[in-house]
């Protein structure tokens, strides 16, 4: 890890990340409202705009991530004449895996256990029906998530895991 005074900083990227995050959040809020029959911008002429905000925000995150990772590897190669692949992967694992596995634990074990305590998960809602199906193929889903293959849960046609469905992007990136 670079010392604090040597950390790489690109002015403007935090703002781009914030815009991408806001687009994704707005998209999901409207999507969740739509799924539960609550009036949503998905029910208006703004559907394409809202949908595009989510998809384009995720694409922007991937582009920024690819740029920053590539840039850091090029800087390392320029300074040392090589890329320490082992150190690169150790940094990635330490940065991504702890939060990823926390989300997976919460989604697979905690959310189903406490779902009845929250209005959004009450009988008749979109998420209630998904949580009711979460025991289906539980072992296989757990294995796929543990091996950072959350995309296969969707590809195999299983119901998504509430709270972990966004992990597909980690599966793509890793």
N, C-alpha and C positions, 0 to 999 in steps of 0.2 A: 504494500500500500504506500502511496506517495505521502511524504510529510505534508502537513497542512499548508506550508508556504509554497510547495511545489504542485499542489493539486491543480488539475486542469479545469478551466472554467471558460465556457463559451457564453458570452453575453447574449441574451435573447432566447436561449434554449429553455430556460425555466418557464418563460412566458408561453412558448410554444407547447410545452408539456401541459401547462395549466389549461390552455385553450383546448387541447386534445382531451384532457381529463373532463373538462366541463361538457364537451360534446358527448362523450361516452356516458357520463352521468345523466345528462338530460335525455338522451336516447333511452336509457334504461328506465328512468322514471316514467316516461310516457309509455314504454313497452309494458311495464308492470301494471300500470293503470289500465291499459287496453286489455290485458289478459284477464283482469278481474271485472271487466265491464264498467269501469269507472270512465267517465268522459276523458278523452285523451286527444292530444294533437295527432295521433295516428288515425283518428276519425275525421280529420279535416284535410284540406288541400295541402297542409304542411307535412304530410306523411313522408314524402320523399326527402324533404329537408331534414327532418328529425332522424330518419333512418340513415341518411348520408352522414350526419354528424357522428353517429356511433361508429359506422364502418370506417370513415375517414380518420376519426380520432385514433382508432386502433392501428390503422395503417401508418399514421404519423408516429405513433409510439415505436412501431417496428423500425421505421426508417431512422429515427433518432437513435435508437438502441444500436442498430447496425453501424451507423456512422460513428458513434462514440466508441464502441468496442473496436472497430477497425482502426480508428485514429489512435487509440491507446496502444494497440499492438504495433502500429507503424512507428510511433514515438519510441516504444521500448526497443524495437528492432534498430532504429537509428542510433539510439544511445548505447546499446550494448552489443549490437551486431547480430543479435538473435532474439527470438521470442521464447520465453520460458513458458512452454505450454502447460506444464504441471502447475506452476504458480497461477497462471491464468485461470485454470479450472478450479483450483482451490479457492481463489477469490470469488468466482461465480457461485460455487457451492455455498460458501459462507454468506454470500449476499442474498441468494434466492431461496435456498432450501429451507432454512428455519421458518420463514413466513409461509412458504408454500405448505409445509407439513402441518403448521398450526391451522391454516385454513382448512386443510383436508380433515384434520381431527375434529375441528369444530363442526364442519359440514356433515361428516359421516356419523358422528357420535353425539355431539352436544345439541345441534339443531333438532334432530328427531326426538331427543329426550325432553326438550323444553318447548317444543313447538306449540303445544296446547295453551301455553301461557301468553301468547301474543295474538292480537287481533288479525294480523296479516296471514296467520297460519290457521285460522278457524275453519271449521267445516264449510265447504262450499266454495272456498277460494281456490284459485289456480295452484298456489303453493301447497295448500293442504292436500290436494289430490296427488301432487308429486311426492310429498313426504310419505303419504300412505303407500306409495309404490317403492319407496327407497329400500325396503328389505329385499325386493326382487333383485336377484343376481348380486347380492351384497358382497360376497367373497370375491367374485370376479372384478367388480367395480373397485374394491379395496386394493386388489393386486395392481390393477391398471393405474390407479392414482399413486400408489407407492412407487411404481416404476416410472413416474412422470409421463404417463401415457393417457391423460384425461380425454384426449381427442377420440380415443377408441371407444369410450363410453357412448359418445354420440354416434360414432360411425357404426356401432353395433346395434343401434336403435334403442338403447336403454333410455329410460326416463333420466333427465339430468338430476344431478345431486344439488339440492338447494344450498346455495352458499359457495359451491365449488365449481359451478358451471363456467365461471370466468377463467378458471385455471387452464382452459384450452390454450390461452396465449402463452403460458409458461411452457406447455407441452411443445408448442411450435418453436419457441425460442430456444429451449434446451435441446 
